[in-house]
Amino acid sequence: MIQIAELTSQYTLKLPDEIQGRFRPSDRFVVWVDGDTLYLKRITPPPVTKIVAQAPEEEPLSMDEINEIVHQVRRLRRASR
């Protein structure tokens, strides 16, 4: 499906209705340009329940442990691209 998006005078990208319907107004996107091609990728954070399931039940995580988990998740995401 190929459709046309429009850049408004307020520098807002107006997406076709069929494409808009696939997203919510609060969705966030990573945007990058390669030559004259514009890429949009929706950011979909994992559900909080998945993150909480990794936490040990005995005692709260330290800030260093939390930081390490965040870095591991980011490394995994970068590797999966």
C-alpha positions in Angstrom: 0.0 0.0 0.0 1.5 3.3 -1.0 -0.1 6.5 0.1 1.0 10.2 0.4 1.7 12.0 3.6 1.8 15.8 3.7 4.1 18.2 5.6 1.9 21.1 6.8 3.0 24.7 7.1 3.4 24.1 10.9 5.9 21.3 10.1 3.5 18.6 11.2 3.4 15.4 9.1 -0.2 14.6 8.1 -0.5 10.8 7.6 -3.3 9.3 5.5 -6.4 8.2 7.5 -5.7 4.5 6.9 -2.3 4.8 8.4 -3.3 7.1 11.2 -5.9 4.4 12.3 -3.0 2.1 13.1 -1.6 4.3 15.8 -2.6 6.3 18.9 -2.0 10.0 19.4 0.4 9.2 22.3 2.6 6.8 20.2 6.2 7.8 19.9 8.5 7.2 17.0 12.2 7.0 16.2 12.9 9.1 13.1 15.9 9.0 10.8 16.7 10.2 7.3 18.8 8.4 4.7 19.2 10.6 1.6 15.7 11.6 0.6 14.0 8.7 2.5 12.4 9.4 5.9 12.0 6.4 8.2 9.6 6.2 11.1 9.7 3.3 13.6 7.2 3.2 16.5 8.8 2.8 19.9 7.1 0.0 21.7 8.4 -0.4 25.3 7.9 -3.8 26.9 5.1 -4.1 29.3 5.9 -3.3 32.9 4.9 -6.8 34.0 7.7 -8.3 31.9 10.3 -6.0 33.6 9.0 -6.7 37.1 9.0 -10.4 36.5 12.8 -10.3 36.2 13.2 -8.7 39.6 14.2 -10.9 42.5 11.5 -11.2 45.2 13.9 -11.1 48.3 15.1 -7.5 48.3 14.8 -4.4 46.1 17.3 -4.0 43.3 20.1 -1.5 43.8 20.5 1.4 41.4 23.6 -0.4 39.9 21.5 -3.6 39.3 18.7 -1.5 37.7 21.2 0.3 35.5 22.8 -3.0 34.4 19.3 -4.4 33.4 18.6 -1.3 31.4 21.9 -1.6 29.6 21.3 -5.3 28.8 17.8 -4.5 27.4 19.2 -1.7 25.2 22.0 -4.0 24.0 19.5 -6.7 23.1 17.3 -4.2 21.2 20.3 -2.9 19.2 21.4 -6.4 18.3 17.9 -7.3 17.1 17.7 -4.5 14.5 
